[in-house]
Amino acid sequence: MGPSRAKPMLVGSGDFDTSLSQEVRKYLRTYGLTPPSVENHETQISRCLKQLDSKKEPIEKYEYLSTLRNNNVHVFYRLVLAHLKDITPLIYTPVVGEAWLYLSYSDRGSIATLLNNWPQAHVEMTVVTDGSRILGLGDLGVNGMGIPVGKLALYTACAGIHPEGTLPLMLDFGTNNKENWEDPLYMGNKHEKITPDQEEEFLDELMAALTEKWPGIVIQFEDWKNPFHALERYRDTYVMFNDDVQGTGAVILAGVINAVRHTGKHVKEHRAVFMGAGSAGVGVAKEIVEFFVKEGLTEDEARRCFWLVDSKGLVTNDRGDKLADHKTYFARDDNDGKQYKTLEEVIEYVKPTMLMGLCTIGGIFTNKILTRMGELNDKPIIFPLSNPSTASECTFEDAMECTEGRALFASGSPFPDYEINGKVHSPGQGNNMYVFPGIGLGAIVSKAVSISQDMIYASAVALSTSLTDEEKSKGWLYPEVDRIRDVSVIVARGVIRAAQKGKYDRETHISNLNDEQLDEYIRERMYDPRVQKELAEKELSALVGSWQKAEQAHL
């Protein structure tokens, strides 16, 4: 009799891969369940692209990709890796239709039991949201589940976290979106959000339950309206981080590090104006403060290089309103009682070298403001970081036009290249996907006991060093996104080294590896959809060999 699996087991979606030989299909018990032709990867990808192009609306494209991921996971990730720039925006569209886990506040006291309903025995990574602050969309409640699903797809595509080791997790704490309450098709709890104390009680139980079931699991918080409390409460106890705060801060810091180098000025000569003083803005500013401190400033000197602007103007101690807790760190006390109500007024007052946008007000960096930045600086640093492109504070074209092509530019949204004076300029994009996959991968590989601030900072420094000589010669602030898996290895290595230095690692034997050896060690542990066919054939070959030996032993 021919080889077969030793015991009945569930067939995975990757087992329906049409690139598998007929012998492997028989071994996997999928022979006859797919067309008989054995295809190469290029043909599979061409077919996928043709089907994708036939879909007119983004939601239709997402639904196709969602079905492909469910039915043929390896082909899905081959497609993503081959066309990362085009596919990434599509897999990040929030829509219902994937495998995930929902927990409600009413489940307190039984969370550990409910986690046992998850079908995968081994989970390395979870992305957790309560849907209360989906970027650009607001409070979606349980309709925000597409965000952790998309995020985990990027962990897999960019850093090789195995798709079977990921858990998208939605916490239904209610919603303050009245449209959800009135929608008869809304599937979540139709009541106001629970109180902060109730949320803390639930999260205490959840964090303990997740770590008890899957020791070492990396827990990433995503799209929380009030992210700072949970971050401060759990960051030293669990392997967790918040990408909106720490990931955003790290990826922008990497761009700032490279931009500051391009200006030729010491950090003490820089003055940064932030349009937007929410959690993301403050998170980014604090990351840059740490960079300034490491470059020789005291913390107070570094903090005083920042001026934050919100909807009421410059954030000051004597403005007359009660400031949110996260804003007080950067509130100015040197304004001599004068209040600056507009961004233009603040720029004239501060004369900044660096203009950062995290306010989601499209076009607020007007041509007048951009021109003034060009007048004040030889190489003005201009980072409109809001998503989507309609919410971007300015476009790449406007920034380059108004500064005669001298702006050091990075954005949160993609923009096309721009030609000025016969030279083609490419915009930098401060996309979190440059760092969060590597942070997660580094934490998993090092078996970290927590994710320290030094590890987050190390991810930014590693990203800033990941550019090739050609990319540097073009004046880029970020590497080519098509190299994202190589970049993730470099970021993961930086995270691991910081974990080792701070004694946060449990995989201590790899501390003796040099950087080249560590990079290879990391790569060996990354899921790669392009080699799954070879792995299946090796498994079959090994089984055939053992079967033949057993047959000979009976002769």
C-alpha positions in Angstrom: 0.0 0.0 0.0 1.1 3.5 -0.6 2.1 6.1 1.9 -0.7 7.9 3.8 -0.9 10.1 6.9 -0.6 8.1 10.0 -3.9 9.2 11.4 -7.0 11.2 10.2 -6.4 14.9 10.3 -8.1 18.1 9.1 -7.1 19.2 5.6 -5.7 22.8 5.6 -6.5 25.4 2.9 -2.8 25.2 1.8 -3.3 21.5 0.9 -5.4 22.6 -2.1 -2.4 24.2 -3.8 -2.5 23.4 -7.5 1.3 23.6 -7.7 1.6 20.4 -5.6 2.4 17.2 -7.5 -0.2 14.5 -7.8 1.8 12.3 -5.5 1.7 15.0 -2.8 -2.0 15.5 -3.3 -2.6 11.8 -2.8 -0.6 12.0 0.4 -2.6 15.0 1.6 -5.9 13.4 0.5 -6.8 16.2 -1.8 -6.3 14.3 -5.0 -9.4 14.7 -7.2 -10.5 17.7 -5.2 -8.6 20.1 -7.5 -8.2 20.2 -11.3 -5.5 17.7 -12.3 -3.0 20.2 -13.9 0.2 20.9 -11.9 0.9 24.6 -12.2 3.9 26.8 -11.4 3.7 29.7 -9.1 3.8 32.3 -11.9 0.7 30.8 -13.5 -1.2 30.8 -10.2 -0.3 34.5 -9.6 -1.3 35.5 -13.2 -4.7 33.9 -12.7 -5.2 35.6 -9.4 -4.3 39.0 -10.9 -6.6 38.5 -13.8 -9.5 37.6 -11.4 -8.6 40.5 -9.1 -8.5 43.0 -12.1 -12.1 41.8 -13.0 -13.4 43.3 -9.7 -14.3 46.9 -10.1 -14.8 48.1 -6.5 -12.2 47.8 -3.6 -14.7 45.9 -1.5 -15.1 43.3 -4.3 -11.3 42.9 -4.5 -11.1 42.5 -0.7 -13.8 39.8 -0.8 -11.9 37.9 -3.6 -8.7 38.1 -1.6 -10.6 37.0 1.6 -11.9 34.0 -0.2 -8.5 33.2 -1.7 -6.9 33.3 1.8 -9.6 31.0 3.2 -9.3 28.5 0.3 -5.6 28.6 -0.6 -3.5 30.3 2.0 -0.1 29.7 0.4 -1.2 31.1 -3.0 -2.7 34.1 -1.2 0.6 34.9 0.5 2.6 34.3 -2.7 0.4 36.8 -4.4 0.9 39.3 -1.6 4.7 39.0 -1.6 4.8 39.3 -5.4 2.7 42.5 -5.5 3.0 43.9 -2.0 2.4 47.6 -2.9 -0.8 46.9 -4.8 -2.2 44.2 -2.5 -1.5 45.8 0.9 -4.2 48.5 0.8 -6.8 45.9 -0.3 -6.2 43.4 2.6 -6.5 46.3 5.1 -10.2 47.1 4.2 -12.5 46.4 7.2 -15.2 43.9 6.3 -16.7 40.9 7.9 -15.9 37.4 6.6 -12.9 35.7 8.2 -11.9 33.3 11.0 -11.6 35.2 14.2 -12.6 35.3 17.9 -15.1 37.6 19.6 -15.3 38.2 23.3 -17.8 40.3 25.1 -17.8 42.0 28.5 -20.4 39.5 29.6 -17.8 36.7 29.1 -15.8 37.9 32.1 -15.1 35.0 34.4 -14.9 32.5 31.6 -12.4 34.0 29.1 -9.9 31.1 29.6 -12.6 28.6 28.7 -13.7 30.5 25.6 -10.1 30.7 24.3 -10.2 26.9 24.1 -12.7 27.3 21.3 -10.0 28.6 19.0 -9.1 25.7 16.7 -5.3 26.3 16.5 -3.3 24.7 19.3 -0.3 27.0 18.9 -0.7 30.8 18.7 2.3 33.1 18.6 0.7 36.4 17.8 -2.7 38.1 18.4 -4.0 41.6 17.4 -6.6 42.8 19.8 -9.1 45.7 19.2 -12.3 47.0 20.6 -13.2 48.8 17.3 -13.5 52.1 19.1 -11.1 54.1 17.0 -10.7 52.6 13.5 -8.4 55.1 11.7 -10.4 57.3 9.4 -13.7 55.6 10.2 -14.2 56.1 13.9 -16.2 53.8 16.3 -17.1 50.7 14.2 -17.7 48.4 17.1 -17.5 44.7 16.0 -17.5 45.9 12.4 -13.9 46.8 12.9 -12.7 43.1 13.0 -11.2 43.5 9.5 -8.5 45.6 11.0 -6.8 42.9 13.1 -7.4 40.4 10.3 -5.6 42.6 7.9 -2.9 43.4 10.4 -2.1 39.8 11.0 -2.0 39.2 7.2 0.8 41.7 7.1 2.6 40.0 10.0 2.6 36.9 7.8 3.5 38.5 4.5 6.2 40.9 5.9 7.7 38.9 8.7 6.8 35.3 8.1 4.6 34.8 11.2 2.8 31.5 10.3 -0.8 32.2 9.4 -1.9 29.3 11.6 -0.2 30.9 14.6 -2.2 34.2 14.4 -5.3 35.1 16.3 -7.5 38.1 15.3 -9.4 39.1 18.5 -12.4 41.5 18.8 -13.5 42.7 22.2 -17.1 43.8 22.1 -17.4 46.4 24.9 -20.4 48.1 23.3 -20.3 51.1 21.0 -21.0 54.8 21.3 -21.9 54.9 17.6 -25.6 55.4 17.5 -25.8 54.3 13.9 -24.8 50.8 15.1 -27.6 50.8 17.8 -30.2 51.6 15.1 -28.9 49.2 12.5 -30.9 46.0 12.7 -28.1 44.1 11.0 -25.4 45.2 13.4 -24.1 42.0 15.1 -22.5 43.5 18.2 -23.8 44.6 21.6 -26.1 47.6 21.2 -25.2 49.5 24.3 -22.8 52.3 25.3 -19.2 51.5 25.9 -18.4 50.0 29.3 -16.6 52.2 31.8 -12.8 52.4 32.1 -12.9 50.4 35.3 -14.9 47.6 33.7 -12.6 47.6 30.8 -9.6 47.2 33.0 -11.2 44.4 34.9 -11.9 42.5 31.7 -8.4 43.1 30.2 -6.7 41.9 33.4 -8.5 38.6 33.0 -7.9 38.5 29.2 -4.1 39.2 29.4 -3.6 36.5 32.0 -5.8 34.0 30.1 -4.0 34.5 26.8 -0.6 34.1 28.3 -1.6 31.0 30.3 -2.9 29.3 27.3 -0.2 30.4 24.9 3.0 31.2 27.0 5.1 33.9 25.2 2.2 35.0 22.9 2.8 38.5 21.5 -0.2 40.7 22.1 -0.6 43.8 19.9 -3.2 46.4 20.8 -4.8 48.1 17.7 -7.2 51.0 17.2 -8.1 51.8 20.8 -9.6 55.2 21.5 -7.7 55.5 24.8 -4.5 53.4 24.3 -2.2 54.8 27.0 -3.7 53.3 30.1 -3.5 49.7 28.9 0.0 50.2 27.5 1.3 51.5 30.8 -0.5 48.8 32.8 0.6 45.8 30.9 3.8 46.6 29.0 6.2 45.4 31.8 4.2 42.3 32.6 3.2 40.8 29.2 4.7 40.6 25.8 2.6 43.4 24.4 2.8 46.7 22.5 0.5 49.2 20.9 1.3 49.8 17.2 -0.7 53.0 17.0 1.5 54.6 19.7 4.8 52.7 19.6 4.8 51.4 16.1 3.9 54.8 14.6 6.4 56.5 16.8 9.2 54.0 15.7 8.6 54.2 12.0 8.4 58.0 12.0 11.5 58.2 14.2 13.4 56.1 11.6 12.5 58.6 9.0 13.4 61.6 11.2 16.8 60.0 12.1 17.6 59.9 8.3 16.1 63.3 7.7 18.1 64.9 10.4 21.2 63.4 9.0 20.4 64.9 5.6 20.0 68.4 7.1 23.5 68.3 8.5 22.3 70.0 11.7 22.7 68.7 15.3 19.4 67.8 17.0 19.8 70.8 19.4 19.3 73.1 16.3 15.9 71.5 15.4 12.5 72.7 16.3 9.5 70.5 15.6 5.9 71.7 15.2 3.3 68.9 15.4 -0.2 69.6 13.9 -2.2 67.0 16.0 -1.8 66.3 19.6 -3.7 63.0 19.9 -2.3 59.6 21.0 -0.4 59.1 17.7 1.1 62.6 17.7 2.3 62.4 21.3 3.6 58.9 20.7 5.7 60.0 17.7 7.0 63.1 19.6 8.1 61.0 22.6 10.0 58.6 20.3 11.8 61.6 18.8 12.5 63.0 22.2 14.3 59.8 23.1 16.4 60.1 19.9 17.4 63.7 20.9 18.4 62.5 24.4 20.5 59.8 23.0 22.2 62.4 20.8 23.3 64.3 23.9 20.4 66.5 25.1 18.8 66.3 28.5 15.2 65.1 28.5 14.0 68.6 29.4 16.1 70.1 26.6 14.8 67.6 24.1 11.1 68.0 25.2 11.4 71.8 24.7 12.3 71.2 21.0 8.6 70.4 20.4 5.5 72.5 20.0 2.2 70.7 19.7 -0.9 72.2 18.1 -4.5 70.9 18.4 -7.9 72.2 17.4 -7.6 75.1 19.9 -4.1 76.1 18.9 -0.7 75.8 20.6 -0.9 73.4 23.6 0.1 75.6 26.6 -0.3 75.3 30.4 -2.2 78.5 30.6 -4.6 78.2 27.6 -7.6 78.0 30.0 -8.9 74.5 29.2 -8.3 71.2 30.9 -5.7 69.4 28.9 -5.9 65.6 28.3 -3.3 63.8 30.4 -1.2 62.7 27.4 -0.8 66.4 26.3 0.6 67.8 29.5 4.1 66.4 28.9 4.6 68.8 25.9 2.4 71.7 27.1 4.5 74.9 26.8 5.1 77.2 29.8 7.3 79.7 27.9 4.7 81.5 25.9 4.5 84.6 28.2 0.8 84.3 28.4 0.3 84.7 24.7 -1.9 82.1 22.9 -1.3 81.1 19.3 -4.6 80.0 17.7 -3.6 78.9 14.2 -0.9 76.8 12.7 0.4 79.8 10.7 0.8 81.8 13.9 2.7 78.9 15.6 5.1 78.6 12.6 5.9 82.3 12.7 6.4 82.1 16.4 8.6 78.9 16.4 10.2 79.1 13.0 10.4 75.3 12.9 12.9 73.0 11.0 10.4 70.1 11.2 6.7 70.1 10.5 4.7 67.0 11.4 1.1 66.3 10.6 -1.1 63.8 12.6 -4.4 65.6 12.6 -6.3 64.0 9.6 -7.2 67.5 8.3 -6.6 67.3 4.6 -4.6 70.2 3.1 -4.0 72.0 6.4 -0.3 72.4 5.3 -1.3 75.1 2.9 1.0 76.4 0.1 1.7 79.4 2.2 2.8 77.3 5.1 4.9 75.0 2.9 6.5 78.0 1.2 7.4 79.5 4.6 9.0 76.2 5.6 11.2 76.5 2.5 12.1 80.1 3.3 13.1 79.1 6.9 15.1 76.1 6.0 17.5 74.8 3.3 16.1 71.3 3.8 12.8 71.5 5.6 11.5 68.3 7.1 7.8 67.9 6.2 6.0 64.8 7.3 2.2 64.8 6.6 1.4 61.5 8.3 -2.4 61.2 8.3 -4.3 58.5 6.4 -5.9 58.1 3.9 -4.5 60.4 1.2 -7.7 62.6 1.4 -6.8 63.3 5.1 -3.1 64.0 4.3 -2.0 67.4 5.5 -0.4 68.1 2.1 0.6 66.2 -1.0 4.1 65.3 -2.1 3.7 67.5 -5.2 2.7 70.6 -3.1 5.6 70.1 -0.7 8.2 69.8 -3.5 6.7 72.7 -5.5 6.6 75.1 -2.6 10.2 74.3 -1.4 11.8 74.1 -4.9 12.3 70.4 -4.5 14.3 70.7 -1.2 11.8 69.2 1.2 12.7 66.0 3.1 9.3 64.4 2.8 7.6 61.4 4.3 3.8 60.7 4.4 1.4 58.3 5.9 -0.3 57.8 2.5 1.2 56.8 -0.8 1.9 59.6 -3.4 3.3 59.3 -6.9 6.8 60.4 -7.9 7.3 64.0 -8.8 9.7 65.5 -11.3 11.2 69.0 -10.8 14.2 70.6 -12.5 14.7 67.4 -14.5 15.1 65.2 -11.5 12.5 62.6 -10.4 11.9 62.5 -6.6 10.2 59.6 -4.8 8.2 60.3 -1.6 9.0 58.4 1.6 6.1 56.7 3.2 6.2 56.2 7.0 4.1 53.1 6.9 4.0 51.1 10.2 4.4 47.9 8.2 8.2 48.7 8.2 8.4 48.0 11.9 5.5 46.2 13.6 6.1 42.9 11.8 9.8 43.0 12.8 8.9 43.9 16.4 6.6 40.9 16.6 9.1 38.6 14.9 11.9 39.7 17.2 9.8 39.2 20.3 8.8 35.7 19.1 12.3 34.6 18.1 14.0 35.9 21.3 11.1 34.5 23.4 10.9 37.9 25.1 9.3 38.2 28.5 8.1 41.8 27.6 8.6 44.4 24.9 10.6 47.2 26.4 10.9 50.8 25.2 14.5 50.0 24.3 13.3 47.3 22.0 10.8 49.7 20.3 13.6 52.3 19.9 15.9 49.6 18.5 13.4 48.8 15.8 13.5 52.4 14.7 17.3 52.6 14.6 17.4 49.3 12.8 14.9 50.5 10.2 17.0 53.7 9.7 20.0 51.6 8.8 18.2 49.2 6.5 18.6 51.3 3.3 20.8 50.1 0.5 23.6 52.3 -0.8 21.5 53.0 -3.9 18.5 54.0 -1.8 20.7 56.3 0.3 22.1 57.9 -2.9 18.6 58.8 -4.0 18.0 60.7 -0.7 15.3 58.2 0.4 14.3 58.1 4.1 12.8 54.6 3.9 13.8 51.5 2.0 11.9 50.0 -1.0 8.8 48.3 0.3 9.4 45.4 -2.0 12.3 44.5 0.3 10.1 44.3 3.3 11.0 40.8 4.4 14.7 41.6 4.4 13.9 44.8 6.3 11.8 42.9 8.8 14.9 40.6 9.4 17.0 43.7 10.2 14.3 45.2 12.4 13.9 41.8 14.2 17.6 41.6 14.8 17.7 45.0 16.3 14.8 44.1 18.6 16.5 40.8 19.6 19.8 42.6 20.4 17.9 45.1 22.6 16.1 42.2 24.3 19.4 40.5 25.0 21.0 43.7 26.3 18.1 44.3 28.7 17.8 40.7 29.8 14.3 40.4 28.4 15.1 37.3 26.2 14.6 33.7 27.1 16.2 32.2 24.0 19.6 32.9 25.4 21.7 30.5 23.3 21.3 32.8 20.2 23.1 35.7 22.0 26.4 34.1 20.9 25.5 34.4 17.2 27.1 37.2 15.2 24.7 39.4 13.1 25.0 37.4 10.0 24.3 34.1 11.8 21.4 35.7 13.7 19.9 36.9 10.4 20.0 33.4 9.1 18.6 32.0 12.3 15.7 34.5 11.9 15.1 33.7 8.3 14.9 29.9 9.0 12.0 30.6 11.3 9.9 32.6 8.9 7.0 31.1 7.1 7.6 31.4 3.3 4.6 30.5 1.0 7.0 30.1 -1.9 8.7 26.9 -0.4 5.6 25.1 0.9 5.5 22.8 -2.2 9.1 21.7 -1.5 8.4 21.2 2.2 5.4 19.0 1.4 7.5 16.9 -1.1 10.2 16.5 1.6 7.6 15.3 4.1 6.3 12.8 1.6 9.8 11.6 0.6 10.7 11.1 4.3 7.5 9.2 4.8 8.1 7.0 1.7 11.6 6.2 3.0 10.4 5.2 6.4 7.6 3.1 4.8 10.0 1.3 2.6 12.3 0.5 5.5 9.4 -0.9 7.4 8.4 -3.0 4.4 11.9 -4.4 4.1 12.1 -5.2 7.8 9.0 -7.4 7.4 10.5 -9.4 4.5 
